[in-house]
Structures are given as structure tokens and as C-alpha cells.
Amino acid sequence: MSGPEPEAVAGPGGPGLPAGPAEAVGPAEPQPLGVVVTPTGDAAIDARLGRLADADHLPASGHLEVYEDVHRGLRDALAALDQRPGPPAPSSTTHDIRS
């Protein structure tokens, strides 16, 4: 035969739950993910990647704006590579320097 059942204590969680520290009501504060971004050596790209840290201080609803901004900047940087003149193309004619 077992002893009497323990009496339920009315705590912050309601009747039947143990009393404990009060929990915050509402969403928790944003917590940094702690993702480390390795510098690329390109100042413009590094600045864009550094912007990702802004998401650490925003609620999840604000992350999309940061991610889209970073994506747009990286896409523009890649597109700019196509606009830069590269080295001259090799000549299609062969010159005989023995003449």
C-alpha cells in the first residue's frame, strides 16, 4: 500500500504543476546564431556578408529583409564581374616573326 498522494501545488503553470520561476509571456528575445563568416578579401563582398549579423538582433519576421538585401548585393557583385573588361583575347592571326 502506498502513502498519500502529494498535494498539487498551484504554480505559474497552473494547478497541478510545481511552483517555479515565472516564465516570460510572449516571444523570447532574438538570440544570435553565432555563425562565423570568413572574410573573402573583397571589401564589398565582406560588407555584404557582415550584414548577415544584423539578423541576429531582429525577430524572425525581420530576417527576410536582411537576407534579400544580402542576396541582392551579392548578385549585383557577380553581375558586375561580367561588366569588367578582361584581358585582351588572343589574336586569331599568327604572325611569323622570322620574316
N, C-alpha and C positions, 0 to 999 in steps of 0.2 A: 504494500500500500504506500502510495506516495504522499508527501506532505501537502499542505495547502498551496494552491497556485499563487504565484506572485501577483500582487495588485498592479494593474496597469497604471502608468503614470501619464498624465496629460502633459505632453511636451510640445515643442514648437511644431512637430509634425502632426499633432492631433492626439486624441485619446488612443491609448494602447501602444503608443510609440514612446521610447525613452526620451527623457528630457535631455537636451543637448544645446550646443551653441546655436543661436538663431542664424538661419541661412538668409542670405541676401535675396530679396524678392526682385525678379526681373533678370534681364540678361547680365552675364558676367562682363567685366571689363575686357577689352581686347588684350590678348596675350601675344607677345612676339613669338614668331616661329623659330627664330634663331638660325635662319638659313644664312650660310656664309656665301658671299658672292666673290669669286676670284677675279681680280682686276684683269682686264684684257690688254691694257696698254694703250687703248684708244680712248682718249678723254671723252668723246661724245658718247661712245657705247657705255663706258663705265658710268657716266652720269645717268644714262637711262636705266641701267641695271641697279644703280644706287636708289633710284626712285621706288623700286620694289619695297624698300624698307618702310616707305610711307604706309603701306598696307598694314604693318604691324600695329599702328596706332589708330586704326579705323575699325569700326564694326564690319562684319562680313558684307553688309549691304554696300559699303564703300570700296570694296576690293575691286569690283569690276571696272570702275573708272580708272583706277591706278593701272590695272593690267592692260586695259585698252590703250592707255596713254603710252605705256612702255612698248607695247606691241607696235603701235603706230610709229613711234620713234625709231625702233629697230628696223622696221620695214622701210622707212624713209632712208635710213642709213644704207641699207642694202641697195635700194634703188639708185642712190647717189653714186654707188660704185660703177654702175653702168654708164653714168654720165661723164665720168672722168676719162680723159684721153689716156690710153695705154701706150706702151712702147710702139714705135712705128712697125708696121708689118714688114716682113722681109720682101725684098723686091722680087718680082716674078721673072725678071730678066737676069740672065747671067752675063757678067762682064768678064771678058778674057783680058787679064792684066798683062799678058805676055806680048801683046801687040806693040 
